[in-house]
């Protein structure tokens, strides 16, 4: 069968006609397979949702228990048949519960990556290469300029800065799902033994990570206290909180932002970031291209990001490639309750 018969783009997202199922649909549908819990991929209002147990739990935290009519948990490697199509989920290394979706029928296998990274992350299983005929890749950082440094190296910069300025509080902008918890875990690995303080908007998902066995050490919600109490502290918060009155409760706050976009100095300056931390939960150019090679796919579809650049590289390697131009995917957003 042709790949376009097994999966095809529709306004709602990637659609499997044989199983009547969408992958990461952007609009409510009867049956959805969700790759991970970021809100540009996981939306409420579907009929049946299939996902890893962790992703279902994350969606429950973000949207409430009634986020869909029915849930079906699918563990990594478990195979599920729907009307002759076999679905399985495999670690994507992006955030807790994130998965690549393998779709198989009549000898053809397509793998939809969702969002993924190849760097190590102590908070979730590492990316698993799945050989396939067609690989569907994101392309968030698909330009040669994007080469992410070692995340531990960036976290050590943060810890060293906290030691250098013990009278100041370091405020670190980090997305509530995945980035914040990865930072916490990396800080522990790099020797930070003091409590980690967090904005209230990060606490519920951080608690969920801990419920799933991710060791983050002592994490305390920021509460009323004299400014001097936070001298030398590292405080994690949604990026939007860095420039709000909430930040004024800290002594001489030093603004930091953990993102792959901090590789671009203009972005750091524009956002008034004093200490940019180049830490990304997406694959950089090297890992995107290496992953495509590792899958041994003969055809590559690209969902969002710098799709044209990655498609051009694929064609130089003798691969068929196309940009799907799906609308609605991009950088993960912050929860609605990211205020003080």
DOVO-193043 format. One record per residue (C-alpha): residue in one letter; x, y, z. Coordinates in steps of 0.1 Angstrom, whole numbers, padded with zeros to 4 digits, always signed. Example, Ala and Ser with C-alpha at 12.3 -4.5 7.8 and 13.67 -1.06 7.14 Angstrom:
# residues 2
A+0123-0045+0078;S+0137-0011+0071;
# end
This chain:
# residues 340
X+0000+0000+0000;X+0011+0036-0004;X+0021+0056+0026;X-0006+0082+0018;X-0032+0055+0021;X-0021+0047+0057;X-0016+0082+0069;X-0025+0115+0053;X-0027+0151+0064;X-0061+0167+0071;X-0071+0200+0087;X-0075+0182+0120;X-0040+0166+0118;X-0025+0133+0106;X-0053+0109+0098;X-0054+0071+0095;X-0085+0063+0073;X-0084+0026+0079;X-0085+0030+0117;X-0105+0063+0117;X-0079+0077+0140;X-0059+0110+0142;X-0025+0115+0156;X-0022+0147+0178;X-0053+0163+0162;X-0057+0201+0166;X-0095+0198+0168;X-0119+0175+0187;X-0122+0141+0169;X-0138+0107+0178;X-0105+0088+0182;X-0070+0104+0189;X-0036+0091+0196;X-0016+0116+0215;X+0022+0116+0215;X+0028+0138+0245;X+0012+0163+0269;X+0022+0197+0255;X-0009+0216+0246;X+0000+0221+0209;X-0002+0183+0206;X-0026+0173+0234;X-0060+0190+0234;X-0092+0183+0253;X-0126+0174+0239;X-0118+0142+0219;X-0139+0110+0222;X-0114+0082+0229;X-0077+0092+0236;X-0049+0066+0234;X-0016+0076+0249;X+0010+0065+0275;X-0002+0064+0311;X+0020+0094+0319;X+0006+0115+0290;X-0030+0106+0301;X-0021+0117+0337;X-0006+0149+0324;X-0037+0157+0303;X-0058+0150+0334;X-0038+0176+0354;X-0039+0202+0327;X-0075+0198+0315;X-0093+0180+0343;X-0106+0144+0346;X-0132+0149+0319;X-0108+0159+0291;X-0121+0131+0269;X-0149+0106+0268;X-0127+0075+0271;X-0091+0068+0278;X-0069+0039+0266;X-0034+0036+0281;X-0007+0022+0259;X+0027+0013+0274;X+0059+0016+0254;X+0063-0013+0230;X+0027-0025+0235;X+0009-0033+0202;X-0027-0024+0196;X-0047-0034+0165;X-0075-0011+0152;X-0093-0024+0121;X-0062-0041+0108;X-0037-0013+0116;X-0012-0019+0144;X-0002+0010+0166;X+0026+0011+0191;X+0043+0038+0211;X+0081+0042+0216;X+0101+0066+0238;X+0107+0100+0222;X+0129+0115+0250;X+0110+0148+0249;X+0092+0149+0282;X+0077+0125+0307;X+0054+0100+0287;X+0064+0114+0253;X+0062+0088+0225;X+0067+0082+0188;X+0038+0066+0172;X+0045+0036+0149;X+0017+0028+0125;X+0018-0005+0106;X-0003-0022+0079;X+0003-0046+0051;X+0041-0045+0054;X+0044-0007+0056;X+0056+0011+0088;X+0053+0048+0094;X+0067+0064+0125;X+0054+0098+0137;X+0080+0113+0160;X+0059+0139+0177;X+0085+0161+0194;X+0118+0145+0203;X+0154+0149+0215;X+0184+0127+0216;X+0202+0143+0246;X+0200+0125+0279;X+0173+0135+0303;X+0170+0120+0338;X+0132+0126+0339;X+0121+0104+0310;X+0133+0073+0289;X+0157+0081+0261;X+0148+0083+0225;X+0145+0049+0208;X+0153+0045+0171;X+0125+0027+0153;X+0133+0015+0118;X+0106+0024+0093;X+0097+0031+0057;X+0085+0067+0063;X+0097+0089+0092;X+0076+0119+0102;X+0099+0144+0119;X+0095+0177+0136;X+0119+0204+0125;X+0119+0230+0154;X+0157+0236+0152;X+0163+0223+0117;X+0190+0248+0107;X+0228+0241+0109;X+0233+0270+0133;X+0214+0252+0160;X+0239+0229+0178;X+0227+0225+0214;X+0255+0223+0240;X+0255+0197+0268;X+0227+0205+0292;X+0247+0196+0322;X+0273+0222+0311;X+0246+0249+0310;X+0232+0239+0344;X+0267+0242+0359;X+0268+0278+0345;X+0237+0285+0365;X+0250+0269+0397;X+0284+0287+0393;X+0266+0320+0389;X+0245+0314+0420;X+0278+0309+0439;X+0293+0340+0424;X+0263+0362+0433;X+0252+0349+0467;X+0233+0381+0475;X+0210+0377+0444;X+0182+0353+0435;X+0184+0335+0401;X+0150+0334+0384;X+0150+0308+0357;X+0122+0309+0331;X+0113+0273+0322;X+0082+0257+0306;X+0059+0241+0332;X+0059+0207+0315;X+0092+0190+0310;X+0118+0218+0310;X+0113+0228+0346;X+0115+0192+0359;X+0145+0184+0337;X+0163+0215+0351;X+0155+0203+0387;X+0169+0168+0380;X+0200+0182+0363;X+0206+0206+0392;X+0206+0176+0415;X+0230+0157+0393;X+0253+0187+0392;X+0255+0189+0430;X+0228+0215+0440;X+0217+0202+0474;X+0197+0232+0486;X+0159+0234+0481;X+0147+0244+0447;X+0121+0271+0447;X+0093+0271+0422;X+0064+0293+0411;X+0030+0279+0420;X+0022+0273+0383;X+0049+0246+0382;X+0040+0227+0413;X+0012+0204+0402;X+0031+0190+0372;X+0063+0187+0393;X+0043+0167+0419;X+0031+0144+0391;X+0066+0138+0379;X+0075+0128+0415;X+0045+0105+0417;X+0059+0087+0386;X+0091+0081+0405;X+0113+0110+0392;X+0136+0121+0420;X+0138+0159+0421;X+0148+0164+0457;X+0132+0191+0479;X+0111+0214+0457;X+0093+0243+0476;X+0067+0266+0463;X+0075+0303+0466;X+0055+0318+0494;X+0056+0350+0515;X+0090+0356+0529;X+0115+0385+0534;X+0136+0392+0503;X+0167+0382+0521;X+0153+0347+0525;X+0158+0341+0488;X+0194+0354+0487;X+0215+0328+0467;X+0184+0308+0458;X+0175+0294+0424;X+0138+0299+0416;X+0121+0283+0386;X+0090+0300+0370;X+0071+0303+0338;X+0089+0325+0313;X+0060+0350+0314;X+0066+0356+0352;X+0101+0370+0347;X+0089+0405+0338;X+0060+0407+0363;X+0055+0422+0398;X+0059+0387+0411;X+0096+0388+0404;X+0101+0419+0426;X+0098+0398+0458;X+0133+0385+0452;X+0167+0402+0461;X+0183+0417+0429;X+0167+0391+0407;X+0190+0378+0379;X+0169+0367+0350;X+0177+0334+0333;X+0158+0315+0306;X+0163+0278+0296;X+0155+0273+0260;X+0171+0262+0227;X+0162+0296+0214;X+0188+0312+0238;X+0213+0301+0212;X+0202+0332+0194;X+0216+0362+0213;X+0191+0386+0199;X+0163+0367+0215;X+0181+0368+0249;X+0186+0405+0246;X+0150+0411+0235;X+0137+0392+0265;X+0161+0409+0290;X+0178+0377+0299;X+0211+0381+0318;X+0220+0344+0318;X+0208+0325+0288;X+0208+0288+0292;X+0208+0268+0260;X+0188+0238+0271;X+0163+0224+0246;X+0139+0195+0247;X+0140+0193+0209;X+0166+0177+0187;X+0192+0201+0171;X+0203+0200+0135;X+0229+0172+0141;X+0204+0150+0159;X+0176+0156+0135;X+0198+0145+0105;X+0214+0116+0124;X+0180+0103+0135;X+0167+0103+0099;X+0197+0083+0089;X+0193+0059+0119;X+0156+0051+0110;X+0167+0040+0075;X+0135+0055+0062;X+0133+0061+0024;X+0109+0089+0028;X+0106+0117+0053;X+0076+0139+0061;X+0081+0170+0081;X+0054+0184+0104;X+0065+0218+0117;X+0095+0241+0122;X+0121+0247+0096;X+0105+0221+0073;X+0119+0234+0040;X+0155+0233+0052;X+0152+0198+0065;X+0134+0186+0034;X+0163+0201+0013;X+0189+0182+0033;X+0169+0150+0029;X+0169+0154-0009;X+0207+0159-0009;X+0208+0124+0008;X+0187+0108-0019;X+0156+0106+0002;X+0121+0116-0007;X+0109+0144+0015;X+0080+0168+0019;X+0067+0194+0043;X+0032+0186+0055;X+0025+0222+0065;X+0003+0211+0094;X-0012+0241+0113;X-0013+0244+0150;X+0020+0229+0162;X+0049+0248+0175;X+0066+0257+0208;X+0048+0244+0238;X+0029+0271+0256;X+0024+0278+0293;X-0006+0268+0314;X-0034+0292+0318;X-0027+0296+0355;X+0008+0310+0351;X+0001+0341+0370;X+0013+0349+0405;
# end
